[in-house]
Amino acid sequence: MALQEAVIDKPATESAVALRDAVRRIACSDLNAQVVEIDKGLYPADTMRAFGKVGAWGTHLAPDGKADLREAIATMSIVSQTCTATGFMAWCQDTLGWYVLNTDNVELRERLLPRIASGAQLGGTGLSNPMKTFYAIEQLRLKAQRVKGGYTVRGVLPWVSNLGPDHLFGAICEVEADGQRVMFLVDCAGPGVTLKPCEPFLAMDGTGTYAVQFRDAFIPDSMVLSHDAMSYVKKVRAGFLLLQFGMAFGLIRDCIAMMREVKPALGHVNCYLPEQPEHFEEMLEKVEAEVMELAKTPYNTDIAYWRRIIELRLAGGDACVAAANAAMLHCGARGYVAAHRAQRRLREAWFVAIVTPATKQLRKMLADTAH
């Protein structure tokens, strides 16, 4: 299969081909020129908006339950093939749109969905803590009081990404009076909301990641996605995980490319390494084809469907780490140089394995669904 394209089981429409070409042009020019600085902490807001202007953030936002995530995954993989940090921000942006698409708050959806799809409104998702809470790993960090016209929220979310002063993100709080869980959108510039820079990471410092403090922050009912967050999350959870595959597919493709690039000079000795590019090509083709099939029906409520997504997401994280490790070994000393992308890919691969839901959480989720 061609390494530059995601597997789609039907011929791509002219508009889909044009979109992927446009995304690739931006990735190979604007984004590629920024990768080193992004790795050092540059947040590429203009590039994120450029992707939105060509349509990258709206392919999965079909109304009336007809959403299809395949093109969103395919375009995200193109971005991630150049820079997985930006691929992660693409996932944040796509997931924010996914939340708004699925709300029953019609006014909110009609007001924000076109702006998110076009990149005029950027933002992310603050569901790392709730996703752990739902599987008894953490306690919910945001507490709320019901007040006239909305809620006041207190607490801290330690890591929320793709943020800035004019950004939005989704979050969940627990109402102290009755334990009700509410999902809502947060305006980063809202009163009582403060963004605090995080400690430097091993990678991903250019992803606009902050700790977010809520000090009696008022969340109006107009920004509520659902007053029943548990039911709402069950509706959006498959899309939440499926969209993450765009990061993994792009990263693995570039690792394969690196192994191919050094073959003329080092193939005579790299042939003794146990993992070869052909191994990862075969694995990628198989997993990608199955993911794309699942991505056609993100509202499927069957437990076997959900369990298979978890299994594949676990395999995807493991494959990222294995492919990046193999690329480093194939590149040898040249990959160990700070300027070489092999070491960046290794650091990004570890992120794919630990971003929520992390490898250990995915294994717990599989154990829980077995009962």
MARLUM-753843 format. One record per residue (C-alpha): x, y, z. Coordinates in steps of 0.25 Angstrom, whole numbers, plus 2048, in hexadecimal, padded with zeros to 3 digits. Last residue first. Example, Ala and Ser with C-alpha at 12.3 -4.5 7.8 and 13.67 -1.06 7.14 Angstrom:
+-----+-----+-----+
!  px !  py !  pz !
+-----+-----+-----+
! 837 ! 7FC ! 81D !
! 831 ! 7EE ! 81F !
+-----+-----+-----+
# end
This chain:
+-----+-----+-----+
!  px !  py !  pz !
+-----+-----+-----+
! 7BC ! 7DC ! 885 !
! 7C5 ! 7DD ! 879 !
! 7C2 ! 7EC ! 877 !
! 7C9 ! 7EF ! 884 !
! 7D6 ! 7E7 ! 880 !
! 7D6 ! 7EE ! 873 !
! 7D4 ! 7FC ! 87A !
! 7E0 ! 7F8 ! 883 !
! 7E9 ! 7F5 ! 877 !
! 7E5 ! 802 ! 871 !
! 7E8 ! 809 ! 87E !
! 7F6 ! 803 ! 87E !
! 7F9 ! 807 ! 870 !
! 7F4 ! 815 ! 872 !
! 7E6 ! 81A ! 86F !
! 7EA ! 825 ! 870 !
! 7F7 ! 828 ! 86A !
! 802 ! 81E ! 86F !
! 805 ! 815 ! 863 !
! 803 ! 821 ! 859 !
! 80D ! 829 ! 862 !
! 817 ! 81E ! 861 !
! 816 ! 81F ! 852 !
! 819 ! 82E ! 852 !
! 826 ! 82B ! 85A !
! 82A ! 821 ! 850 !
! 826 ! 829 ! 844 !
! 82F ! 835 ! 84A !
! 83B ! 82B ! 84B !
! 839 ! 827 ! 83C !
! 837 ! 836 ! 837 !
! 845 ! 839 ! 837 !
! 84A ! 846 ! 83D !
! 84E ! 840 ! 84B !
! 857 ! 836 ! 845 !
! 853 ! 828 ! 849 !
! 84D ! 825 ! 83B !
! 85B ! 826 ! 835 !
! 860 ! 81D ! 83F !
! 857 ! 811 ! 83A !
! 84D ! 814 ! 830 !
! 847 ! 806 ! 830 !
! 848 ! 806 ! 840 !
! 840 ! 813 ! 840 !
! 836 ! 80E ! 836 !
! 834 ! 801 ! 83E !
! 831 ! 809 ! 84B !
! 827 ! 812 ! 843 !
! 820 ! 806 ! 83D !
! 81F ! 7FE ! 84B !
! 81A ! 80B ! 852 !
! 810 ! 80E ! 847 !
! 80C ! 7FF ! 847 !
! 809 ! 7FE ! 856 !
! 800 ! 80B ! 854 !
! 7F9 ! 805 ! 849 !
! 7F7 ! 7F7 ! 84F !
! 7F0 ! 7FE ! 85B !
! 7E7 ! 806 ! 852 !
! 7E4 ! 7F9 ! 84A !
! 7E0 ! 7F2 ! 857 !
! 7D7 ! 7FE ! 85C !
! 7D0 ! 7FF ! 84E !
! 7CD ! 7F0 ! 84F !
! 7C7 ! 7F2 ! 85D !
! 7BE ! 7FD ! 858 !
! 7B9 ! 7F4 ! 84C !
! 7B7 ! 7E8 ! 855 !
! 7AF ! 7F1 ! 85F !
! 7A5 ! 7F5 ! 853 !
! 7A2 ! 803 ! 854 !
! 7A6 ! 807 ! 846 !
! 7A6 ! 816 ! 845 !
! 7B3 ! 817 ! 83F !
! 7AF ! 80F ! 832 !
! 7B8 ! 811 ! 827 !
! 7C4 ! 812 ! 830 !
! 7C3 ! 803 ! 833 !
! 7C7 ! 800 ! 824 !
! 7D2 ! 80A ! 824 !
! 7D7 ! 804 ! 831 !
! 7D7 ! 7F6 ! 82A !
! 7DF ! 7FB ! 81E !
! 7E9 ! 803 ! 826 !
! 7EC ! 7F7 ! 82F !
! 7EF ! 7EE ! 823 !
! 7F7 ! 7F8 ! 81B !
! 7FF ! 7FD ! 827 !
! 803 ! 7EE ! 82B !
! 808 ! 7EB ! 81C !
! 80F ! 7F8 ! 81B !
! 815 ! 7F6 ! 829 !
! 81B ! 7E9 ! 826 !
! 820 ! 7EE ! 818 !
! 828 ! 7F9 ! 81F !
! 830 ! 7EE ! 826 !
! 830 ! 7EA ! 835 !
! 83A ! 7DF ! 839 !
! 847 ! 7E7 ! 835 !
! 851 ! 7DF ! 82D !
! 84C ! 7E6 ! 820 !
! 851 ! 7F3 ! 826 !
! 85F ! 7EF ! 823 !
! 85F ! 7EE ! 814 !
! 853 ! 7F8 ! 814 !
! 85C ! 803 ! 81A !
! 85F ! 80D ! 80E !
! 854 ! 809 ! 804 !
! 84A ! 805 ! 810 !
! 84B ! 813 ! 817 !
! 83F ! 819 ! 810 !
! 836 ! 80C ! 811 !
! 838 ! 80C ! 820 !
! 834 ! 81A ! 821 !
! 828 ! 818 ! 818 !
! 823 ! 80D ! 821 !
! 824 ! 817 ! 82D !
! 81D ! 821 ! 825 !
! 811 ! 818 ! 822 !
! 811 ! 813 ! 831 !
! 80F ! 822 ! 835 !
! 804 ! 824 ! 82B !
! 7FC ! 818 ! 82F !
! 7FE ! 81B ! 83E !
! 7F9 ! 829 ! 83E !
! 7ED ! 826 ! 835 !
! 7E9 ! 81B ! 83E !
! 7E5 ! 825 ! 849 !
! 7D8 ! 827 ! 841 !
! 7D3 ! 819 ! 844 !
! 7D4 ! 81C ! 853 !
! 7CC ! 828 ! 855 !
! 7C3 ! 823 ! 84A !
! 7BF ! 817 ! 852 !
! 7BD ! 81F ! 85E !
! 7B3 ! 829 ! 859 !
! 7A6 ! 822 ! 85C !
! 7AB ! 81C ! 869 !
! 7B0 ! 829 ! 86D !
! 7A2 ! 82F ! 86B !
! 79C ! 825 ! 874 !
! 7A6 ! 827 ! 87F !
! 7A6 ! 837 ! 87D !
! 797 ! 838 ! 880 !
! 795 ! 847 ! 880 !
! 79B ! 847 ! 872 !
! 7A3 ! 851 ! 86A !
! 7A1 ! 85D ! 873 !
! 7A6 ! 86A ! 86E !
! 798 ! 871 ! 86D !
! 796 ! 86C ! 87B !
! 7A0 ! 876 ! 880 !
! 7AD ! 871 ! 886 !
! 7B2 ! 87B ! 891 !
! 7C0 ! 878 ! 896 !
! 7C0 ! 878 ! 8A5 !
! 7CF ! 877 ! 8A4 !
! 7D2 ! 86D ! 899 !
! 7E1 ! 86A ! 896 !
! 7E6 ! 865 ! 889 !
! 7F3 ! 85E ! 888 !
! 7F8 ! 861 ! 87A !
! 7FC ! 85A ! 86D !
! 7FD ! 863 ! 861 !
! 803 ! 857 ! 859 !
! 811 ! 85D ! 857 !
! 817 ! 856 ! 863 !
! 813 ! 848 ! 85D !
! 820 ! 841 ! 861 !
! 827 ! 83E ! 86E !
! 81E ! 848 ! 874 !
! 822 ! 855 ! 87A !
! 81A ! 858 ! 887 !
! 80C ! 85E ! 884 !
! 808 ! 86C ! 881 !
! 7FB ! 871 ! 889 !
! 7EE ! 874 ! 882 !
! 7E4 ! 87B ! 88B !
! 7D5 ! 87A ! 88B !
! 7CD ! 882 ! 895 !
! 7C8 ! 88C ! 88B !
! 7C8 ! 886 ! 87D !
! 7D4 ! 888 ! 874 !
! 7D6 ! 879 ! 872 !
! 7C7 ! 877 ! 86F !
! 7C3 ! 86A ! 874 !
! 7B9 ! 860 ! 86D !
! 7B0 ! 857 ! 876 !
! 7AE ! 849 ! 87B !
! 7A6 ! 848 ! 887 !
! 7A6 ! 83D ! 892 !
! 79C ! 83C ! 89C !
! 7A1 ! 838 ! 8AA !
! 795 ! 83F ! 8B1 !
! 799 ! 84B ! 8B9 !
! 7A8 ! 84B ! 8B4 !
! 7A5 ! 84C ! 8A5 !
! 7B0 ! 844 ! 89F !
! 7B8 ! 84B ! 893 !
! 7BC ! 847 ! 885 !
! 7C4 ! 84E ! 87B !
! 7C4 ! 852 ! 86C !
! 7CE ! 85D ! 867 !
! 7CE ! 86B ! 861 !
! 7D9 ! 874 ! 85C !
! 7DB ! 883 ! 85C !
! 7E6 ! 883 ! 867 !
! 7EC ! 877 ! 862 !
! 7EA ! 868 ! 862 !
! 7ED ! 85C ! 85A !
! 7EF ! 854 ! 866 !
! 7EA ! 852 ! 874 !
! 7F3 ! 84D ! 87F !
! 7F1 ! 84F ! 88E !
! 7E2 ! 851 ! 88F !
! 7E0 ! 859 ! 89B !
! 7D4 ! 85B ! 8A4 !
! 7C7 ! 864 ! 8A6 !
! 7BB ! 866 ! 89D !
! 7AF ! 86F ! 89E !
! 7A3 ! 86A ! 896 !
! 798 ! 86F ! 88D !
! 78D ! 87A ! 88C !
! 78A ! 87B ! 89B !
! 794 ! 873 ! 8A2 !
! 797 ! 864 ! 8A3 !
! 7A4 ! 862 ! 8AB !
! 7B0 ! 85B ! 8A4 !
! 7BC ! 852 ! 8A7 !
! 7C7 ! 84F ! 89D !
! 7D2 ! 845 ! 8A0 !
! 7CA ! 838 ! 89E !
! 7D1 ! 82D ! 8A6 !
! 7DB ! 824 ! 89F !
! 7DD ! 816 ! 89A !
! 7CF ! 811 ! 89C !
! 7CC ! 80F ! 88D !
! 7C3 ! 81B ! 88C !
! 7CD ! 823 ! 894 !
! 7D8 ! 820 ! 88A !
! 7CF ! 826 ! 87E !
! 7CB ! 831 ! 887 !
! 7DA ! 835 ! 88A !
! 7DE ! 835 ! 87B !
! 7D1 ! 83B ! 877 !
! 7D6 ! 84A ! 875 !
! 7D5 ! 84A ! 866 !
! 7DA ! 854 ! 85C !
! 7D9 ! 862 ! 856 !
! 7D9 ! 86A ! 849 !
! 7CE ! 873 ! 844 !
! 7D0 ! 879 ! 836 !
! 7D6 ! 86B ! 832 !
! 7CB ! 869 ! 828 !
! 7C4 ! 85D ! 82F !
! 7C5 ! 864 ! 83C !
! 7BE ! 871 ! 837 !
! 7B3 ! 869 ! 830 !
! 7B0 ! 861 ! 83C !
! 7B0 ! 86C ! 846 !
! 7A2 ! 874 ! 844 !
! 79A ! 868 ! 83E !
! 79F ! 85F ! 849 !
! 79D ! 869 ! 855 !
! 78F ! 86C ! 850 !
! 78B ! 85D ! 84E !
! 790 ! 859 ! 85C !
! 78D ! 84A ! 85A !
! 79C ! 848 ! 858 !
! 7A2 ! 83E ! 84F !
! 7A8 ! 848 ! 845 !
! 7AE ! 850 ! 850 !
! 7B6 ! 845 ! 856 !
! 7BB ! 840 ! 848 !
! 7C0 ! 84E ! 845 !
! 7C8 ! 84E ! 852 !
! 7CD ! 840 ! 84E !
! 7D2 ! 845 ! 840 !
! 7D9 ! 851 ! 847 !
! 7E0 ! 848 ! 851 !
! 7E3 ! 83D ! 847 !
! 7E9 ! 848 ! 83E !
! 7F1 ! 84D ! 84A !
! 7F6 ! 83E ! 84B !
! 7FA ! 83F ! 83C !
! 802 ! 84C ! 83F !
! 80A ! 844 ! 84A !
! 80B ! 839 ! 840 !
! 812 ! 841 ! 836 !
! 815 ! 83E ! 827 !
! 80D ! 830 ! 826 !
! 804 ! 836 ! 831 !
! 7FE ! 840 ! 827 !
! 7FC ! 835 ! 81D !
! 7F6 ! 82C ! 828 !
! 7EC ! 837 ! 82C !
! 7E7 ! 838 ! 81E !
! 7E4 ! 829 ! 81D !
! 7DE ! 828 ! 82B !
! 7D5 ! 834 ! 827 !
! 7D2 ! 82D ! 81A !
! 7CE ! 820 ! 821 !
! 7C5 ! 826 ! 82C !
! 7B7 ! 824 ! 826 !
! 7AC ! 82C ! 82D !
! 79E ! 829 ! 828 !
! 797 ! 82B ! 835 !
! 78E ! 836 ! 830 !
! 799 ! 840 ! 82D !
! 7A7 ! 83D ! 827 !
! 7B3 ! 843 ! 82F !
! 7BD ! 839 ! 82B !
! 7C3 ! 841 ! 81F !
! 7C4 ! 84E ! 826 !
! 7D2 ! 850 ! 82C !
! 7DA ! 84E ! 81F !
! 7D1 ! 858 ! 817 !
! 7DC ! 860 ! 80F !
! 7DA ! 86C ! 819 !
! 7DB ! 862 ! 825 !
! 7E9 ! 85E ! 821 !
! 7ED ! 86C ! 820 !
! 7E7 ! 86F ! 82E !
! 7F0 ! 864 ! 834 !
! 7FC ! 86A ! 82C !
! 7F9 ! 878 ! 832 !
! 7F8 ! 873 ! 840 !
! 805 ! 86B ! 83F !
! 809 ! 86B ! 84E !
! 818 ! 86C ! 84F !
! 81E ! 864 ! 85B !
! 82B ! 85E ! 857 !
! 825 ! 853 ! 84F !
! 81C ! 85D ! 848 !
! 829 ! 864 ! 844 !
! 82F ! 858 ! 83E !
! 822 ! 855 ! 836 !
! 820 ! 863 ! 831 !
! 825 ! 862 ! 823 !
! 81E ! 855 ! 821 !
! 811 ! 85B ! 826 !
! 811 ! 866 ! 81B !
! 816 ! 85E ! 810 !
! 814 ! 84F ! 810 !
! 808 ! 850 ! 81A !
! 802 ! 85B ! 812 !
! 803 ! 853 ! 805 !
! 7FE ! 846 ! 80B !
! 7F2 ! 84D ! 810 !
! 7EF ! 852 ! 803 !
! 7F1 ! 845 ! 7FC !
! 7E8 ! 83E ! 806 !
! 7DD ! 848 ! 804 !
! 7DE ! 847 ! 7F5 !
! 7DD ! 838 ! 7F6 !
! 7D1 ! 839 ! 7FF !
! 7CB ! 843 ! 7F6 !
! 7CD ! 83A ! 7EA !
! 7C7 ! 82E ! 7F1 !
! 7D0 ! 823 ! 7F6 !
! 7CE ! 816 ! 7F0 !
! 7C8 ! 80C ! 7FB !
! 7CF ! 804 ! 806 !
! 7D7 ! 810 ! 80B !
! 7E5 ! 80C ! 810 !
! 7ED ! 819 ! 813 !
! 7F6 ! 81E ! 809 !
! 805 ! 822 ! 808 !
! 80A ! 814 ! 80B !
! 804 ! 80E ! 7FE !
! 800 ! 800 ! 800 !
+-----+-----+-----+
# end
